[in-house]
Amino acid sequence: MNTNQKAIEMFEQNEYEEAMELFQQAVLESRDVQSLNNLAWMYLYEEEDDDKALELINEAVKMNPSSYFPYNILGEIYIRQEQWKEAKEALRKSISIQPSNEAHLNLAVAYFNLGELEDASEFFLRAAGDSDNAMYNHVKCLIDIGRITEAKEKLDAFNEEADDFAGEIDVADLYVEVNCFNEAIHWFEKGYKDYGKGSYWVRRFVYALFKTNNFSLMNQVIQEAIEEKEEVIEDVKKEEVEENWTETDKKELIEKLMDENNQYKDMINLITSGYVPKLEFETYRTGACYLFGCKRHNHPEY
């Protein structure tokens, strides 16, 4: 068993310090693509030390590796650092060697943040499964570039029984974006009992109800949100303080909850005065095991 195999075995057994020492030893024995890649992965995923991981993976990439692993690591680091152009280059190189779902998704994130929405839409679609977050992002891109009919068709096909379903409120949110308020209300109601009442999505729900003149349900939704928040405030007030939950922490949380409650109380005035609540949208990177020699994921050594 070579040093890399021993390191992975220790890592599998949750012997982290021993594993890290062995991965470092492998680099000392031979600074090659495999040892540099695996140590970079450990720094990225276990230490969350982007700078050290970047230094190591850049050294590996200079060796012009024939595997996509180093380029996926490099692309992910650049995404974490919001260096979108560099991420795009690394991930395009990765895909040219061997396409992977992770590279497709992360490249889509890079394109989106560069404002290259047609390309972002394409690569979110390549990464998308049945009604998952990548498909949600794809539909968001379609809306942004004005392909509304196509976006609506794909929204209509969302399946709440799918394994990685994006979520009822997320689907409702996109229906609001395409001014399909009845469909939005349908999905908001589906998620209403399961989601904690947050001022953001309740505001979007109330807006959809206002646009369809459903004032009775609008008032009911706001009143229930207020009552639920008041119950939470009372529960927090009763909590006993301790070392990790101080009086200051408690006071700050109560102030935050009361502020959210005031937002509910003022919501009808806000919406009826012409306020349009904006969609909150954020892209998320993904990752995977890129360890050469990992038997669990059937990765051969380099």
N, C-alpha and C positions, 0 to 999 in steps of 0.2 A: 504494500500500500504506500503510495507516494504522499508527499506532504500535503498536497491539495486534497486528496481523498481523506486523509486524517482530519484535516480542517473541517471539511464538510460533515464528516461523521460526528465530530465534537459539536458542530453547530446544530445538527439534527437532534443531538442529545441535550440541547439547551445549555451546553457548557460554553458559554459565550466567550469568556476571557481566554480559555484555552484555544478556541477556534480562531480568535483574532490573532493570537500569537503565531499560530500555525500559518494563517494566510500571509502574515507579514514575513514569516520565515521563508515561505515559498517565493516571495519577491526577492529576498536576499539570495536565495539559491539560483534563481534565474528570472531576470526582469523581462519576461516575455508577455505575449498577449493574454494568456490565461491567468497568470499570477497577478498582473496589473488589473485586469478586468475584475477578477473575483474580489480583490482587496478594495477596489473602487466601489463595487456593489455593497460591500460591508459598510464602508464609510457612508455611503448614500442612505442605505436603508436602516442600518442599525445605529450608527453614530449621528446621522443627520448632519454630517460635516460636508457640505457641498464643495467647499474650497479644496479640501484634501481629495475628495472623490474626483473632482474635475482635473486636478493636477495628475492623478494616476491614470485616468481614462484618456486624457489627451496624449499621454505618453504611449498608451496602447494603440490609439488611433493613428499615430504617426508611423506605426509599423504596417499600416494598410491591411488590417485584418480582413479575412474572408468570411467572418461571421458577422451577423447583424447585432449581436449582443452589445459590443462596445458602443455602437452608434445609438442604440436605444438608451443606454445609460447616459451617454453624452447629451442626447436630445432631452431626456427627462431633467437632467441637471439644469440645462439652459431654460427649460420651461419653469422650473422652480425659481430661477433667478430672473424670470421675465425678460430673457434675452431671446425674443421671438424669432428674429432672422437667423441667428445661430442655431436655434432649435430646429427651424425649418430645414436648414442645410443638412444637419446631422440626421434627421429623421427621413429625409428624402434619400439619403445615402443608404440608410438602413433598409428601406423598402426596396431599393434597387438590388440589394443583395438577397433579401428574403422578406416578403411582406409579412407583417404580423398585426394582429388586432390592436396591440398597444401602440405601435408606431402610427397606425392609421388614426387612432383617436388623438394621440398627442400632436400629430401633424395638423389635424383639424383645429385643435386648440391654438396652435401657433398661427395658422392662417386666420382664424377668427380674430385674434388679438392684433394681427397686422391689418385688419380690415379687408382681407381678401376673402370675401364671403362666398363667392361661387366655389372656390377651392375648398373652403371650410365645409360647405354644404356637402360636397362630393365625398370628402374623407370622413365626415361624421356618418354618412350613409354607409360607407365601406365598413365602418366599425360597428354599425348598429345591429342590434338583435331585435327581438319581438317587443316593441313598445317600451324599450328601455331608455335610459338617459341619453345615450348617443342618438337615438331616433328623435327624442325630444329636441336635442340640440340641432339636429338636421332640419327639423320643422321650423325652429326659430330662425335659422339662416334663410330658409325659403321665404318666410314672412319678411325678413329684413331686405331681401333683394326683390321683393314685389311679386313673388310667384305664389299668390294667395290661394288660387284655386287648387294648386298642387298641395299646398300646405294643409288646406281644409280636408282634402281627400285622405291625406295621411293621418291627420288628427282623428278623422272619423273611423279609421281602422285600428285605433289604439285598443288594446285588449287588457282589461284589468286582471285577467287570470294568468297573464304571462309571468314567468318566473322572476324577471327583473323589471317588472312594470315600474315606470317612472313615478307614478303616483297620481291620485285623482286631482289633487289641487294643482299640480303642474299642468295636467291636461286642461283643466279649467282655465288656468292662467293664459294659455296660448289661444284658447277660444275667445277670450276677452280681447286679445291682440288683433284677431281678425273680425272683431265686432259681431261674433256669433254668440249673443248673450244668452239665448235660451239653452244652447248646448253648454255654455259655461256654467249656468245655474245647475243644470243636470249633474255635472261633474263636481261642482262645489258641494251639492247636497249629498253626493255619494261619499265624499271625504269628511263631511261635517262632523260626524260622530266620532271618527277615529283620530282626527288631528286636534292637537291643542289649539285653542283659540289665540292666534297671533294677530296683532293689529294689522300686519301687512296683508295677509290673505283675506281676513275678514273685510278689510277695506275694499279689496278687489271684488269680493262677493257682493258686498253692499252696492258697489258701483254697477255691477251687472243687473242686480235687482232694480235699481233706480232706472236704468236704461230700458227695462221692460215694464215699468210702472207697477212693479210688484211691491207696493209700499207696506202691506201688512206683514209679509215675510221679512222685508227689510228691517222693520221695527223689531220683529221677534228675534232675528239674528243678533242685532245689536244688544237687545235687552239680555239675551242669554249669555252673550260675551261679557257684559258688565257683571252679571251675577256670578259667572264662573270666576272672573278675575277677583271679585270681592271675597269670594270663598278662599282663594289662594292667599290673598292679603291677610285674612284673619288667621289662616293656618300658620303663615310665616310669623305673625305677631306672637303666636303661642309657643314657637320653637325656643328651646333653651340654648343659650350661647355656650360655646366651649372653645377649646384652644384653636381649632381650625374653623370655627364659625363664630366670629366676634360680633359684638354689638354694632360695630361700624359696618360689617358685612351685612348684617340684618337690616340696618337702617337704609343702606344703599339699595338693597333689593326691594324693600318696601316702597322707596321713592320711585324706583323704576316701574314697579307694578302699578303704582298709583298714576304715574304718567301715562302708561298704556291704557289704563281705565279712563282717564280724561280724554284720550284720543277717541275711544269708543263713544263717549258721551257727546263729543263734538262732531261725530262722523256724519250725521245727517246734514247738519249745516254746511259742512265742508263739501260733501258730494253735490248737494243741491245748488251750491253757489258756482258750480262749473268745474270744480277740481277733478282732474283725471288722474287716478293713482297709477304711477308708472310700474312697469314690469321690472322686477328684480331678477337679473339673470347673471349667472356666473358659470364659467367653464371650469372643468376639473380634469387634471391629468390622471394618467393611470400608470401602473408599473407591473412588474412580474419578477419571477426568479430568472436571473441571467447568469447564474453560476455555472461555469463549465465543470462538468463532472458530477452534477447533482443527479443522483439516482432516483430521487423521488419524482423529479420531472423528466426523467429519461434524457438528460442532457449529456451528450458525449464530452469528453475532454477535447480541448481545442486541437 
